Amino acid sequence: MAARFLLPHNAGALENTGPYLPSKSATLPRAYVDCGARPRTRKLWRAEVSSTGIRRAAPLCSAAAAKRGEYDVVIVGAGIIGLTVARQFLIGSDLSVAVVDARVPCSGATGAGQGYIWMANKTPGSDTWELACRGKQLWEDLAESIRRQGMDPLRVLGWMKTGSLLIGRTSGELSMLQKRVKMLNEAGLKAEYLSASALASREPSLDIGPQTGAAFLPDDCQLDALRAVSFIEQGNRSFVPEGRYAEFFNDPAVCLVRSTENGEVEAVQTSQNILCGRRAVVIATGAWSGFLDRTFMNTEATLDVPVEPRKGHLLLLENLDGVRLNHGLMEVGYVDHQVSSRLPDSSSSRATAVEHNFSSISFTATTDHMGNLLLGSSRQFSGFDVEVDDAIIKRIWERAGEFLPTLREIPLNFSTEKQIRIGLRPYVPDGKPIIGPIPGIPKALFATGHEGGGLCMALSTAEMVVDMVLGNGGKIDHSPFSVRGRCCV
Ligand SMILES: Cc1cc2nc3c(=O)[nH]c(=O)nc-3n(C[C@H](O)[C@H](O)[C@H](O)COP(=O)(O)OP(=O)(O)OC[C@H]3O[C@@H](n4cnc5c(N)ncnc54)[C@H](O)[C@@H]3O)c2cc1C
């Protein structure tokens, strides 16, 4: 038996649409870019960048020729963040919403996401803890409301409460897991420490020797990002007949239109439209957020939004006999994966890190709602490159084989049809998303920088953004995510 990979779900959608390339990095003057999941062939998109950094392949219309639309809120970016923010405005207010994307939903990081909604890798008391807890709670509520409407959340969202196992293989890791279980319990979560034998009986596909143990979180869940996005889009579109929702895809936003009187954002100019946002403009452009230049923001101020693309590969194996997991799996190293492989801070070392393809691998595995095995995951700084990196695939495969011995017997055949999901996580050096009003640009907000947790934190981010715009008291403290002091605008 050889490992067989499937084509990306959204490969077809990507073939005829060119990506948008913002400017910023001096190391990427004529970049090869892609918004995320890989096209069917290995052909790369080549983007021509003008002096303003705006890709001209989709010619800009003049402001006079542009079609004009009036909305209360305009959202730039139709990944999981932009779409869930739109949803929250639609269900939580009577405001009208337009969503604009350079390509199509799921062509960014979202389409590559593994879909775990796990607390096992989150740390109680950390800045993102409450946002993650609230995000998970809101997904659970949504799954429950789907169930109450007589539908199956598994079919609708790919939603499964599988529980997760955070696995240790050294005595140091095992004592860290025991402490972690205690900490999670104190924070009110169900968590249990499993010895090697208890772990083996819970997850028979694992074989990692006697010196093992795990933190087991029975309430951790997973979803399928593509299904979830499709459900959210469908819900958003149900507001079209009453004139409250519109989508503009394959239509990159090119700049904010601002009032000459008070500097407020009045509209978003796209390649074909001018979309007025009476109440707010929300920028949810994921990994591209750090590359929005002064021309885009329409400001003279120095601009530095510290979001970088962080490439991730996932392998998806269809109908793999012999490996069907009962739970989501993750090695202990995954908890520090984000922190330990951070980009160095100085800009010259950042360029060097990109040049040297600074990378790390950590084992994660889930069986999805279709019975496919998803293996992750890698983190790399390589600019906007989204080419398959065979060396990374090999490392993910070998790492997975250390935990799942059945895989060791399967030759990895690169010539077979395969699905390798690649996405660019929106990385922020301090490990927290950036959510809130942009200082100096009234009525504009960021909702970006969720790195490897955007699926988990999407609904809580959406709730936070809508509360901010409507002036409602927030459910959780939003100060750790503030733009002020973290982005220079
Ligand atoms: C391999 C991998 C596995 C992951 N697994 C998980 C997981 O299990 N759980 C989890 O919680 N998270 C996971 N993540 C992280 C999660 O996928 C991201 O945090 C999340 O998708 C980010 O969503 P987003 O909407 O901010 O960005 P994106 O999905 O990238 O969306 C941004 C959108 O903005 C658009 N855009 C950019 N510039 C412009 C412009 N000028 N005009 C208009 N549109 C523009 C892009 O086309 C894109 O569609 C994973 C990520 C990867 C890569």
The ligand as a MOL file (V3000), in Angstrom:
LIG
                    3D

  0  0  0     0  0            999 V3000
M  V30 BEGIN CTAB
M  V30 COUNTS 53 58 0 0 0
M  V30 BEGIN ATOM
M  V30 1 C -1.7290 23.9020 7.9730 0
M  V30 2 C -2.5870 24.7160 8.8930 0
M  V30 3 C -3.3350 24.0820 9.8770 0
M  V30 4 C -4.1390 24.8250 10.7410 0
M  V30 5 N -4.8980 24.1800 11.6700 0
M  V30 6 C -5.6900 24.9060 12.5010 0
M  V30 7 C -6.4920 24.2560 13.4650 0
M  V30 8 O -6.5390 23.0400 13.5230 0
M  V30 9 N -7.2260 25.0220 14.3320 0
M  V30 10 C -7.2200 26.3990 14.2690 0
M  V30 11 O -7.8850 27.0410 15.0820 0
M  V30 12 N -6.4880 27.0350 13.3280 0
M  V30 13 C -5.7250 26.3290 12.4570 0
M  V30 14 N -4.9540 26.9600 11.5310 0
M  V30 15 C -4.9320 28.4260 11.5290 0
M  V30 16 C -6.1310 29.0020 10.8200 0
M  V30 17 O -6.3240 28.3290 9.6000 0
M  V30 18 C -5.8880 30.5010 10.5970 0
M  V30 19 O -5.5810 31.1210 11.8240 0
M  V30 20 C -7.1320 31.1560 10.0270 0
M  V30 21 O -7.5620 30.4700 8.8830 0
M  V30 22 C -6.8570 32.6150 9.6760 0
M  V30 23 O -8.0420 33.1020 9.0980 0
M  V30 24 P -8.0640 34.5140 8.4100 0
M  V30 25 O -9.4550 34.7460 7.9660 0
M  V30 26 O -7.4340 35.5170 9.3110 0
M  V30 27 O -7.0490 34.3930 7.1770 0
M  V30 28 P -7.2360 33.7460 5.7360 0
M  V30 29 O -8.0270 32.5090 5.7700 0
M  V30 30 O -5.8760 33.6640 5.1540 0
M  V30 31 O -8.0970 34.8290 4.9710 0
M  V30 32 C -7.5690 36.0670 4.5940 0
M  V30 33 C -8.2650 36.4630 3.2910 0
M  V30 34 O -7.9000 37.8050 2.9720 0
M  V30 35 C -7.8630 37.8970 1.5740 0
M  V30 36 N -7.1080 39.0990 1.1940 0
M  V30 37 C -5.8060 39.3630 1.3920 0
M  V30 38 N -5.5270 40.5870 0.9070 0
M  V30 39 C -6.6820 41.0890 0.3980 0
M  V30 40 C -7.0550 42.3110 -0.2400 0
M  V30 41 N -6.2020 43.2910 -0.4580 0
M  V30 42 N -8.3340 42.4690 -0.6490 0
M  V30 43 C -9.2490 41.5080 -0.4230 0
M  V30 44 N -8.9510 40.3370 0.1750 0
M  V30 45 C -7.6950 40.1510 0.5840 0
M  V30 46 C -7.2160 36.5980 1.1290 0
M  V30 47 O -7.5350 36.3220 -0.2130 0
M  V30 48 C -7.8420 35.5990 2.1040 0
M  V30 49 O -8.9930 34.9710 1.5640 0
M  V30 50 C -4.1750 26.2410 10.6200 0
M  V30 51 C -3.4490 26.8710 9.6100 0
M  V30 52 C -2.6640 26.1240 8.7480 0
M  V30 53 C -1.9110 26.8220 7.6570 0
M  V30 END ATOM
M  V30 BEGIN BOND
M  V30 1 1 1 2
M  V30 2 1 2 3
M  V30 3 2 2 52
M  V30 4 2 3 4
M  V30 5 1 4 5
M  V30 6 1 4 50
M  V30 7 2 5 6
M  V30 8 1 6 7
M  V30 9 1 6 13
M  V30 10 2 7 8
M  V30 11 1 7 9
M  V30 12 1 9 10
M  V30 13 2 10 11
M  V30 14 1 10 12
M  V30 15 2 12 13
M  V30 16 1 13 14
M  V30 17 1 14 15
M  V30 18 1 14 50
M  V30 19 1 15 16
M  V30 20 1 16 17
M  V30 21 1 16 18
M  V30 22 1 18 19
M  V30 23 1 18 20
M  V30 24 1 20 21
M  V30 25 1 20 22
M  V30 26 1 22 23
M  V30 27 1 23 24
M  V30 28 2 24 25
M  V30 29 1 24 26
M  V30 30 1 24 27
M  V30 31 1 27 28
M  V30 32 2 28 29
M  V30 33 1 28 30
M  V30 34 1 28 31
M  V30 35 1 31 32
M  V30 36 1 32 33
M  V30 37 1 33 34
M  V30 38 1 33 48
M  V30 39 1 34 35
M  V30 40 1 35 36
M  V30 41 1 35 46
M  V30 42 1 36 37
M  V30 43 1 36 45
M  V30 44 2 37 38
M  V30 45 1 38 39
M  V30 46 1 39 40
M  V30 47 2 39 45
M  V30 48 1 40 41
M  V30 49 2 40 42
M  V30 50 1 42 43
M  V30 51 2 43 44
M  V30 52 1 44 45
M  V30 53 1 46 47
M  V30 54 1 46 48
M  V30 55 1 48 49
M  V30 56 2 50 51
M  V30 57 1 51 52
M  V30 58 1 52 53
M  V30 END BOND
M  V30 END CTAB
M  END
